[in-house]
Amino acid sequence: MKRVSIVVPMYNEEEMIPVFFSTIDKVIAGLPNYEFELVVVNDGSRDKTLSLLLEAQKSHPHLVVVALSRNFGHEPAVCAGLKTATGDAIIPMDADLQDPPEIIGKLLEKFEEGYEVVNARRASRKEDSFMKRYTAGKFYELCGKLSGKIKVPSNVGHFRLISRRVCDEVNALTEKNRVFRVQVPYVGHKTTEVLFNRAARAKGTTHYNYKSMFKLAFDAIVASSVEPLGWPLKWTIASTLKTGLSVVTELVFFILYLTGVFTGISLLAFGIWLIINVIFAFGTFILAVLAIYGMYLARITLETQNRPFVIIDKVYSAGGH
């Protein structure tokens, strides 16, 4: 009998825990041909999440609770769950039930067909706000252009099935800037997808705001490509052309001034306008270059510090503490 590990990071999810277990229990009961392991990672919650999980262990012998030493964030929590999971197939998913457990059976069907990665892809984003749809679309579009041979699938988050081999290869990656949705396509192997409609959050409020989204976007871009480091050269050419155009424009104005067309404008005004154009062009270029280099330098600093990506305080094994 194949073993399936479901990895679920939780942060301040005391409201969701009863609903989550009620739902996941029904799904597991409907798949009797598999042995399930439920790996829940408590990401330094400040509410009763950990105590409720330990209480749930009494009635869920397949539940493993991983307690982190503090709040590390979503990506590190998923990483801790992947390192703890022992299944032949591993399925990371969120606790808010927006990743519907009901399609786990479909993921496993594709796994039985020989696929080592089965992405759960959102069929649409119509339930999202316009801003979230727009920024998500631009994020995946940019990732697609920059990632080269790494094909980051659109509208696919952490919710997917990966085989034991893929999980081991992801765990073996050494970078500290870990972005799961980039690491899996980097590893590769035979891949397919299952479509689903994302439901509204069952209880509580989301912890994933625009700040988190933009941080994820920056991390994903840096993790998947170094191409932005070459942009300054392209921008140098563009900036030079812009400056040259400004010079030509001012030269034309100067000629028109000499011919008496713009008699009401002083020669000094032309010179000031030229200086403003040049300063603006080079100032914009320099700030953009510094922003890109700073983004990569920050990640390089984290890598050279060589600190552990996540620290596990304690693992409460299935069937007891």
TADA-V221631 format. One record per helix or strand. SS is the DSSP state (H for helix, E for strand). FROM is the first residue (numbers start at 1). TO is the last residue. If there is no record, write none. Layout:
# TADA-V221631
ss->[SS:SS]
from->[FROM:FROM]
to->[TO:TO]
This chain:
# TADA-V221631
ss->[E:H:E:H:E:H:E:H:E:H:E:H:H:E:H:H:H:E]
from->[2:14:34:49:63:74:89:101:117:130:156:164:180:191:210:227:267:312]
to->[10:29:42:56:68:84:94:112:122:146:163:172:187:196:224:258:305:316]
